[in-house]
Amino acid sequence: MTDPQSIGLWITATEIHTALVDQNGYFSASHSIPIVTTAGVSGILDSVIMSLKDAQKTAQEQQITLQGVGVSVMAHINNHEGTLTQVPHSLSSLVDFPLRQALEDALQLPVALSNAVHAMARYESRLGIGQDKPNFFYVLVDDDVDGALWHEGQLWRGARGGAGDIGYLVADWLGEKPITVAQRASSSGIIAQYSMRSRKFDKPNINDLMAYAQHDDQLAMRVLRDGGRIVGAILSPIVAVFEPQAVIVGGRFAHNTFWWSAFEMAFRQSNTPNSARLPIFPAKWHEKAPLIGAGLMVLEPQ
């Protein structure tokens, strides 16, 4: 018999990802299927349970003892009730649905729920830049903008599970309407700025836009820098409240030189204490980080 492992489950707006995860963060039997959202909660639940039972069967065939299931989804988590809140629109039928209990009943295994960014921070703590840093602030800037605070070697969720989420902070105003960081600095926000300023009918995807910048598209460079500048200016005073050992930035923008240079300059130029000296690192990005982090959560209860 091998050491106990877990099933990591990562639910996105379009897909369901599963894998077996061991205590060292290695994963196997990775599998992905499209998520069925048209049938509401029953369709989503059927797809999720089918994927988990396939992983459970693989574990049984390999004589792997399963310690539980870790579920990662881009949502706020009500850990007391085992439910999701503030989910992507395509997953709206899962709001307040007792997901944890439904999965435990189906699999007869303990189930833990996690915000996807919290799972990424856990991955970073065990396998990435945060391995030697018990106190760090993790921020994701990609299709969404979110954050997580790692304090004394543990995730600090706050009273309602949303601690660290900087995406809802106000970045600008349109008349009397507030514009949030996520609306302005996520990939969709940056694309919207590019399309509006270029007056082009077709919107590029974010990878295309970053390629435009590499080929001297001045507007593409400018909107990427604007996005980085907004996140840096907003993040600096937030981080000053917690005084972590480091800031770790995940997502595609962390590896884009136009975005990163503007982000770091805005962060460093803030008048907050220690902003000029605080280490800032791009995350050890792994496309399966939310999946692996979810599995580790079960093997290392926090």
N, C-alpha and C positions, 0 to 999 in steps of 0.2 A: 504493500500500500504506500502511496506517495503522501507527502505532507498535504494538509487540507488546502483546498483552493476555493475560489468563489466564482460565481458567474457575474461578470460585468455587463450591464445593459445600458446603452446610451440611446435615448429617444430624441431624434431631431424632428424638425417640421416635416421632413419628407422620408426619413428612413429609420429603421430599427437596427442597431448594431449589438451583437453579443460576442462574448469570448470567455474562455476560462482564464482566470488570473491567479497567479501564485503569490506567495508572500514577498518575493523579490521584484514583483511588478512585471514578470514575464507573462506573456499571454499566448494562448493557442486556441485552435478551433474557432478562429474569428469568422463571423458570418454577418451578412447584411441583407436586409430585404426592404422593399418599399413599404411604407406605412399606409394603411387603409383608413382614411379619415372621412370618407363619404358616408359611412354607415354610423357615424357618431361614436360614442364611447364603446359600444359593443364591437365595432369593427377594429378599433385601435386595440382594445383589450385582447381580442382573438389573435391578432397578429403578434402582439407582445408575448402572450402565453405560448403560442406555437414556437416562437423563436427560443424562449427560455426552456421549453421542454426538449427541444432538439439539443440544446447545450447540456441539459441535465442527462439526457440519454448518452451523449458522448462521454460525459464524466463517468457514468456507470460502466460503460464499455471499457474504459481505461482504468477502472478501479480507483477513481479519484474521489476522495471524501469531500463533499461540498459543505462549506461552513455557512453559506447563505448567498443572497443576491444583492448586489449594489446597483441601484438605479440612478442614472444621471440624466437630467433633463433641464433645458434652459427655462427655469421657472423658480419662483419662490416656493419654499417648502413649509408646510405646516407639520412639523415633526410630531406634535402631540396627536393630531388627527390622522396623520399618514396621507395627507392630500396635497395637491398642487394648487398654487395660485399664480396669477399673472403669467400665463403661459402664452406661447405663440398662437396666433389666430387659428391656425390649422388644428391645434390641439385644444381648442376652447372647450370642447365637450368633457375634458378631463378635470376642469376646475371643480374643486370640492368633491370629486369622486373619490371614494375610499380605495385608492390604488394599492396602497401597501397591503391592506387586508385582502383584497381580491387576489393579489399575486401570492401571498402566503397561503391562502386557501387552495389555490391551484397547484402549487408546487410543494407544499408542506415543508417549506424552508423559511428561515428568517429573512426578511426583506428590509433594506434601508434605502431611503430616498435622499438624493443630493441634488442641489443646484449644480449644473454642468460646470460653472466657473469654480465652484468649491472643489469639484472633483479634479479640475485642472491644477488648482493650487496644491491639492494633495499629491498629485503626480509630481509637481515641481519640488515639493518638499522631500519626497522619497528618492526621486530619480533625476532631478534637474538641478537648477542653479540654487535652489533653497536647501540642499542637503545639509549644509553646515550653518544654516541660518534659522534659528528657532523663532525669530520675529521678522516677518516680511509682509509687504503689501503686494498682492498679485492683482494686476489689472489686465483684462482682456479687451482689446480693441480690434474688432473684425466686423462680422455681420451684426454683432451687437456690441454694446459697451457695458461692462460689468466689472466687479472687483471682489476680492476676498482678503480678509485679514488673518494671517497666520500668527498666533500669539503663543509664546512659550511652547512651541511644538505642536499646537493644536489649532484647529479652525475655530475662530470666534464668530459665531453666527448672529449674535445679538438676540434681543428678546423675541423677535418674530421671524428670524431666519434671513433677513435681508441686509445684514451688516456688510458694508463694503461696496454696495451697488452704487456706483457713481453715475450710471446711465441716466438717472432721473434728475440729476442736478441741472440747474438752468445755465445754459451757455450763452444765450442771446435772447433778444426780444424782437418780435414782429408786431409793432404797435403795442397793444396791451396783451399780446399772446406770448407766453414763455416758450422758448425753443430749448429743448433738453440737449444734453451732451450726446445721447444716443441718436437723436434726430439729426444732429449737426455733424457729428464726428464718426459715426459708424460708416461702413462701406456704402450703404444706401444713401446716407446723408452726403457723403463726399461725391458720389455719382450724381446726385441731384444738383449739387452746386456746379459740377462740371457741365451738365446738360443745360442748366439755366444760363450760365455765362457764355457757353459756346453757341447756344440757340440751335443745337442739333436735335433733330427729331428722335433719332435712335440713341438710346442710352447704352453706353458700354458696360460690361461687367467690370468688377474692380481689378481683376487681373489684367484686362485689356488697358484700363486706365493707367495702371502702374507701368505697363509696357510703353504706353504713349510717353510717359514722363522720362523713361530711359532713352527714348528717341527724340528728346529735346522739345516735347510739346510743353510750351511754357505754361499754359493754363492747367494742364495735368499736374505739373510740378507745384503750381500755386495752390490748388485745392488740397493736394496731399499735405503741403506744409501748413495750410490753414487748419486742417484736421488735427495734425500733431500739435500745433500751437495751442489749440483749444484744450486738448486733453492735458497737456503739460501745465497750463495755467490753472485749470480746475483742480488737478490732482495735488499740486504742491501744498496748498493750505490744508487739504484733507489729510495728507500724510503727516504733516507737522503735528497734528493732534495726537497721533499714535506713536510717532518717533520709532519706526521700525529700523532694522539693520539695513534693509535694502528695499528697493522697488523692483519687481519683476514684471515685465510687460510681455504678454502673450498675444498671439494673433499675427496675421500676415503683415500688418503695418510695422510691427517691431523689427522687421527685416528689410524695410524699405528705407533707403538712405535719405530721401527727401523728407519723409514723414518723421523719421527718427531725429534728424538734426534739428528740426523745428520743435519737436516735442522736448528734447533735452534742453534746448536753449530757453524755452518758455518756463520749464520747470526750474532751471538753475537761476533764472533772473528774478524769480519770486523773492519777496522780502521775508519769507517765512524762515524761522531758525533752521539751520543745517541744510537747507535746500541746495546750497552750492557744493556740499561735501557728501551728501547721501549717495551711496552707490546705486546705479540704475543699470539693470541688465535686461537684454532680450531673453525671453524664456527659452528653455531647451524644448523647442516646439516639436510635438509629436501629434500626428493627426488622430491618434487613438487615445490621447491624454484623458478626455472625459470618460472613456470606457475603462481604461486602466485604473484611473483614480476612483471610479465607482467600485471596482472590484476590491481595491485596497481598503476602502472604507469598511467593508465587512470583515476583512482580515485584521484590521487595526481599529477597533471601535474607539471613537473619540467622544 
